[in-house]
Structures are given as C-alpha cells and as structure tokens.
Amino acid sequence: MSREGTLIKNTAIITVGKICTQLITFFLLPLYTSLLSTQEYGIIDLLNTLVSLLVPIVTLQIEQGIFRDLIEVRGNKEKETKIISTGLIVVSVQMLGYLLLYVCMSGFIHNDYKVYLVLNILVYSFASVFLQVARGFGNNRVYATASFLSALSTILSNVVFLLVFHMRAEGMLLGTIMGQSVCILYLFFSLNLYKYIRIQKFDKNSSKRLLKYSIPLIPNSISWWIFNASDRVIVSAILGVAQNGILSAASKFSTVYITFYNIFNISWMEAVSLHIHDKDINEFFNRTFNVALRFFVAMGMGIIACMPFAYPLLLHEKFRDGYVLVPILIVASLFNVVVGLISVIYVAKKNTKAIANTSFVSAILNITIHLILIRYVGLYAAAISTLASFFIMSIYRLYDINKHYFKIQMDPKFLIFTVFVASFILVCYYVSNWKLQVIALVAAICYAVIVNKNIFRFIVRLFKQKMKR
C-alpha cells in the first residue's frame, strides 16, 4: 500500500476508536454542567490540569523513547523485549520514587482530592507507556480499541457515580482512574506484554539511549502544559475556580478539534519517521502537509459556524459567558495544528532539543501575555495569550524547518481565500444575528467542499482500487 494509503488507513482505524467516545462525551456535557456547579467543574479541570503537568515529569517522557525505538526494530522480538523490559523497569522505579515522595509530603498537603491526584498520575503513567508500545508495534487497532475502552469506561463510571451515588466531583475523578485502569489491563493482555517483560533483559545502554531521547522532551511537555493548562491555574488563582469552570467548558470545543488532529498526528508521526530517509520525502511531506492543513482549517471554520446553534444546546446557561471565547480558542488551536504538522520532522530526525527550545520560549510568552492582560480583559486574556503564543511558535518553526531541513510550500491563493472566508464567519459569529449565522454556516460548508476536493477525489479513487482488488 502507498504511504498515503497507509496514512489514511491508520488514521481511519484510530478515528473509529476515538470519535465514538468524543461524541458520547459531548452529548453528556448537558448532564455534567447541570449537575456540577461552576466551582466543582473548575476543581475537576484544575486537578486534570495538574495531572497533565506531572505525568511527563514523573515518567521522564520515556514512553516517547520507547515508541521511537520500537519503530526501528519491528519484527525483531529480541530487541523489542529488551526495549520494553528496560523501559518498564525504568518507569517502575520512577513510580516507586514518586510514591515515596508523596508519602513523605502528604502530611503537608491539605487538600480533599490529593489521593485522586496521586492515583490519576499513577494510572495515566502506565497507560501512556502501554499505548506507546502499541504504537511502536504498529498495532493501531489495539491502540484505538484501548483508547475507546478507556474513554467509554470513564464515561460510564462518571454517569454511575454522578446519578446513582451522587459523588459529584469525587465521582468524576474516580471515573477517570477506572477508565485508565481498564486501558492498562486491556493493553497488557491484548499485546501479550507479559511475554516482553524480562528483568534480565534490562540493558543499561538502552536505558541511557531512551533517556537521552526523552529527557529533552520534558521541557517541551512542560511548555505545552503552560500553553494548554497554565491558563486554568492563573484564572483559578486570580479570577476564581468558578471562572475556571466557565473557561474549561468553553475550551471543550477546541479540545475536540485538537483531538481530531491528535488522531491524525499519531499516524502522521509514524509515517514521517518511517520514511524520513526516502529520496522523495520533501515531496511527500509537502503534499500531505497541505492536504491536512486544508482539512483542519475547514474543520475549524465549521466548528465556529456551528457554535451559535450548538453552544446553547450543549452547555447549561450558567456557562454562557464562555461563548465569546470559543472562536479565539479554535483559531489558537488551528495554529497549534500547524505547529504539530511540521514538528514531526524534529521527531523523525530525533532532534528533541529543537522542540524543547522553541516550546519553552513560546510558553514563557504565553504566561507573560496572560498575566499582563487578565486584570483588564478577564477570561479573554487566556484565549488571547494562547492564540499569540501558538501563532509565534508556528511562524518560527516554519522558518526553522525551511532553514535546516527542506522548503515547506503553501499556496498563497488558498491563504488569501481562507483569510477572507474566516473573517466573514467571525463577523457573523459576534454580530449575533441568526440569519447571518445561517449564511456563515453555509459559507463554511462551501469552503470545506472547495478546498478539500482533492481529498474527496483521492478517497473515491482509493475506494475504487479497493473494490477492484
């Protein structure tokens, strides 16, 4: 199968596993936002934010090194066993150190939810490692199924704990722990990981190689946390957790948007890493980059155009103040997509230091802008600082890739057309005239069809070839 065909196949497999649970989560938003106060919703979001910060630090991002090394030894069980055994032993030692640190410090932490924070970090860490092993094996079906089971278990647990046991915030946090535990158990047995875990296979040189690759990703992970999560901490500290609840609810739409990109990115990163040494990698990269960019720009416009009709249906009235933030967060996420599309080059070249350096500078910029603006524009500061930081990072990484690797080409006509249509949709969004908003929705649909006609043609051609075979 061609590289493009494999990319589409892998993306489709992972999408099936992810999209179902995302839709269920979306339809449950009215339940969550009606049963929980803005303060409780803000607390849950804040703890999840801390988990996303601490997991990469606790694991030293070694799961990323495991994935990257497994790609290069696929089919060689001896080498796979050495990598997995070494990686899991390193992670297990890190987990023991983390738990010991918690025991020593727990007496100084006065918070009703500290146990949930500890357990969430523990299960997220092992789930992350096992998921990357599945990716390293190239077993995207198992990866997608694990993600689906994890999300479904979390959702079902949340519903039971909220409606039956009335556990509110604690129920939501416990549901997340149960979902990740299901993920771990499924991956352990479906991948037969017990066959790849041998203490005697621990290799000191392999552990050094894994850590050399993964440790530079820690500053990058912290930087991404600053991008995606520090806003929540700042808002909670200055404006209160209730306002953070509103920001969190408004961010759900951009989160879903980024989730779709992350699904694609799993296959995209694998494809570029596998073919980075091909003679025509420049052509393959540019062709796929431009197709993906058109698709995700169209998706972002479509989400913004749908919000005037979807937001009041999905979120309780007490979260209505977040409506004005959604377009800014979606546009910020679009630049996040641009950053992700081009950054796979760094991963394929194993240049993790370049990732860390640019992310760190942009993250500091994010915090600075947020702290300057929050006293004047409130919640707008979180969205504006995120947009500015992602925009600057995307411009710099485009420049850096063009300078050190190869030329990334984009169609100027497409960019001009995009700016024009996006401006029209945004104006209609904030005018709050339902007739104009309907026109904006039609414009977004027409735009999507026009700029993605090559995707439709390729899928039809691929389908015909499949039917012939």
Secondary structure, 3 states (H helix, E strand, C coil): CCHHHHHHHHHHHHHHHHHHHHHHHHHCHHHHHHHCCHHHHHHHHHHHHHHHHHHHHHHCCHHHHHHHHHHHCCCCHHHHHHHHHHHHHHHHHHHHHHHHHHHHHHHHCCCCCHHHHHHHHHHHHHHHHHHHHHHHHCCHHHHHHHHHHHHHHHHHHHHHHHHHCCCHHHHHHHHHHHHHHHHHHHHHHHCCHHHCCCHHHCCHHHHHHHHHHHCCHHHHHHHHHHHHCHHHHHHHHHCCHHHHHHHHHHHHHHHHHHHHHHHHHHHHHHHHHHHCCCCCHHHHHHHHHHHHHHHHHHHHHHHHHHHHHHHHHHCCHHHHHHHHHHHHHHHHHHHHHHHHHHHHHHHHCCCHHHHHHHHHHHHHHHHHHHHHHHHHHCCHHHHHHHHHHHHHHHHHHHHHHHHHCCCCCCCHHHHHHHHHHHHHHHHHHHHCCHHHHHHHHHHHHHHHHHHCHHHHHHHHHHHHHHHHC
